[in-house]
């Protein structure tokens, strides 16, 4: 009897902990961390000295909250297909761990908090750009583009490429050509990153009638597009050095990473390489993290 009372006493606490883990999962925390990191690099490159404390902290928090909000709405709007696809069927909503209403309230709360934080403590430009990015991903991409065209990830990738621009705007109050170059790098990175995953999961996408490129045009055509985008990405990734935004350390890192990314993509053409699409997808994440990491380190080197 004493044991039962103890179990009943601890059960609500365990439920609360479990719920918070579910809420955290629907914000796609790993994706948000990468986005916030690229926003931080955008901030660092925007100013020659130390970052302004208030704009930096509130800007990163606001961008992170908005990214989590967009991810939450994505979970809500995609719950039907998520329940069918093997990759996503264990997400909190398909499993019944969170209701649609709970997620809507949570996502809206994150979005409102982000807008208030950015408007009151950063600047209006960053708030407006963040709002457009949120709507672009959560509504325009998820509701329309994803199901309308095999170029969905190319067009919709603009929203995911915005964080460095948002970071730049947060500490300067403007958007410059340098900020747009950072945007372009992520914009070009997105198709080879996501199409590699789409090759691996093409049967899943075909099952739910989502016109991802491997489904509509085949794997061979998708491999070619991945190769072309990766070559273009390698070229554009050198531009921060060419315009003197970054130095030799970044250039060496960008070239090394670009060649390794290109190698992974070329290996997609080797039939014996099982699961190469997922290897390429996984490396693409490492690529972006280290590329922006080299920008960060290079900026603070004394030479």
N, C-alpha and C positions, 0 to 999 in steps of 0.2 A: 504493500500500500504506500509506504514511504517513497519507494522507487517510482511508482506511478505519479505521485504528486510532484516529484522532482522533474520527471519527464514532461508533465503538463506545464510546469512553470517555465521550462526552457524552450518549449515548442514555439511560442509566439516570437521569441528572439531569433530562433533559427529561421522562421518564415520570413521575418523582416530582412535578415541577412541575405537569404536567397532571393528575395524580391529585388534588393539593391543590385545584386549581381546581374539579374535579368535586365534591369534598367540600364546598367552600365553596358551590357552586351549590345543593346539596340542602338547605342551611340557609336558603335564601331570604334572603340577606343584606340586600337592600333593605327587605324587610318587617320583618326583625329590627331594623334601624336605626331605622325609624319607631316600632316598638313600644318600643324602649329610650328613644327621645326622649320619648315620652309618659310613660314611667315616670319619667324625669328631671324632667319638669314636675310630675308628682305629688309628687315629693320636695321640689321647690322651694316649691310652694304649701303644703306641710305644715308648714314651719318658718319662723319670722319672720326669722331671721338666716342665718348661713352654715351650709351643710350639714355634718353629721358625716362626716369623710373616709372612715373605714373602712366604715361602713354604706352610704355612697353608692357607693363604688367596687365593693365586693363585691356590693352589691345590684344594680347595673346589670350587672355581669359575670354574676352568677347568673341574672338575668332574661333576658339575652341568650343565655346557653348553653341555658337551658330552652326558649326560643323556637326556637333552632336545632335542638334535639332534637325538638321537636314537628313542625317542618317536615320533618325527615329521616324520621320515622316516617310522615308524610303521603305522602312520595315512595314509601316502601316499600309502603304499603297501597294506594296508587292506581296502582301501576306498570302494571297491565293496561290500565286506561282511559287512562292517560297515553300508552301506546304507540299508541292509536287516535286520540286527539284531536289535531287539528292544532296547537293551542296548546301542547301539552305533549310531543309525540312526540320532541323533541330533548333531553329531560332525560337526565341521565347513566344512569339505570337502563334505560329503554327502548333507549338506544343501545348498551348493553352496556359502558359505560365503568366502571361500578361494579356489583358483584354485590349481591344482596339481603343476603347475610351481612355483607359489608363495611359496608353502610349500617346494618344493625341494630346491629352492634357500635359503630359510630361514634355513632349516635343514642343508644344506651344509655349510652355513655361521657359524652356531653355532659349527659345527664339526671342521671346520678349525680354528676358534677362540680358541676352547678348546685345540687343538693339539699345536698351537703356544704358548699359555699361559703355558701349561705344559712343553713343550720342552725348552722354553727360560727361564722360571722363577722357574721351579721345578726341574725335572730331566727326562732324556730320558726313564728310566725304567717305570716311571709312565705314560708317554706319550704313550709308546708302549702298556702297559697293558690296558690303557683306550681305545686305538684304537681297540684292539682285542675285548674288551667288547662291544663297539659300534657296530662293525661288527657282533659279535655273536648274539646280540639281534635284530638289525635292518635287518640283511640279513639272517643269518643262521637259527635263530628261526622263524622269521616272514615269510620268503619266503619258507623255506623247512620244518623244523621240525614241525611247527604248523599244517601242512597238511599231514605229512608223517607218524606219529606214535602217539598213545595215550600216549606215554611217553614223548610227546613234552615238557611239562612244567618241567619235571624232568631234561631232558638234557639241555633245554634252560635256566633253572633256574640258571645255572652257571654264565651267564652274569650278572644277577641281583644280584648275591651274591658277586660280585667283589668290590663294593665300600669300605668296610673296608680294603681290601688288597691294594687298590689304595691309601687310606689315609695313611696307614702304610708305603707304599713305598715312598710317597711324602715327609715324614719327616725323613726317615731313609736311603732311597736309596736302600733298600733291601726288600725281602719277606721272613719272617721267619715262623716257625711252628705255632707261636701264631697268626699270621695274617691269616694263613690258617684255624685255628680253628674258627675264626670269620666268615670266608667264609663258613665253613661247617655248622655253625648254621643257616645262612640265606638260604643256599642250601637245608637243611632239612626242613626249615620252608615253603619254596615256594610251594611244592605240596599240603599240607593240606590247605594252604591259598587259592590257586587258584582252587583246586578241589571243595572246598566248594561253590565257586562262580559258577563253571561249573555245579554242581548239580542243583543250582537254575536256571541257564540259559541253561540247556541241550537241550531244544526244539529249542532255537536260534541256538546253535552250530550244531544240527542235520539238521536244515533248510539250512545251508550253507556248509554242508559236511565237517566240521572240526572235526577230530576224537578225541575229548576230551574223557577222560576215562569214564564218565557217559554215553556217547553216544555209545561207542564201547563195554563196559563191564557191563553196568548197574549201577544203583545207589547203590545197596547192595555191590557190589565189590568195588566201589569207597569209600564208607563209611569205609570199612575194611582197605583199603590202607591209608586213612586219619588217622584212629586210629593208625595204625602201625607206620606211619611217626611221629605222634605226640608223641608217647611213646619214639621213638628213639630221637626225638628232646629234650624231657625232660631230657633224660640221658646225651646227648652230651652238653646240656646247663650248666651242672654242672662242666664240665671239666675246664673252666677258673678258678674255685676255686681250683680244684684238682691240677692244675699245678702252683698254686700261682700267677696267673695273676690277679685275683680278690680276694676279701676278703669275710667276713661273710655277709656284707650288700648285696652284689651281690648274694651270695648263697641263702639267705632268699628270695630275690626278684625273682630269677630264679625258685625256688621251688614253690613259691606261684603262679606265673604266669603260670608255667607249669601245675600245678594242675587245675587252672581255665580254661586253654586252653583244657586240657583233658576232663573236665566236659562239655564244649561246644560241643566237638566232640562226647562224649557219648550220649548227648542229640539228636544227629542226628538219633539215633536209636529209638527215641520216636515218634510214628506216630502222636500223638496229638500236637506236637510242630510245629505249622505252621511257615514257614519262618526261621526255625532253621539253614538252610544252610547259609542264609544271616547273621544271628547272629554270626555264627562261622566265616564267612569271615570277618565281621566287627571287631570281637574280635581279630582275628589273626593280624590285623594291630596294634591294641592297644598293643598286646603282644610284638611284635617286637620293637615298640617304647619304651615301658617301660623297656624291657630287656636290651636294649643298654643304656637306661637312668640310670639304676642301675649300669651298668659298669662304666659310666661316674662319677656318684656320688661317688661310692666306691673308684675310683682311687684317688680322691682328699681328702678323709678322712684321718685324721692324725693317725688313728689306724686301 
